[in-house]
């Protein structure tokens, strides 16, 4: 897992140094904030180390998986018990997304 996260961080740092940093996700915001802190203090000892960034990424990944799984399971249990909620949720999804195939692109147009 460390090698994978390190590889992702290395690629993002190259993009950041080229001035193309993406700040629309947690890693982008974290790397941008860390870079600003290092520039402000003028020392690479300020800010987070790569190891600290890796550990932070692992924590968010693992915590995010667990909470998402629990949320989805609990949602399915409640929708199964309350069929009127299930019908309302289905109607709302159909209203927002229509009856056709869902758009599975990375970004759904507004």
PESUL-V458041 format. One record per helix or strand of 3 or more residues. SS is the DSSP state (H for helix, E for strand). FROM is the first residue (numbers start at 1). TO is the last residue. If there is no record, write none. Layout:
SS,FROM,TO
SS,FROM,TO
This chain:
H,2,17
H,26,41
H,50,81
H,83,97
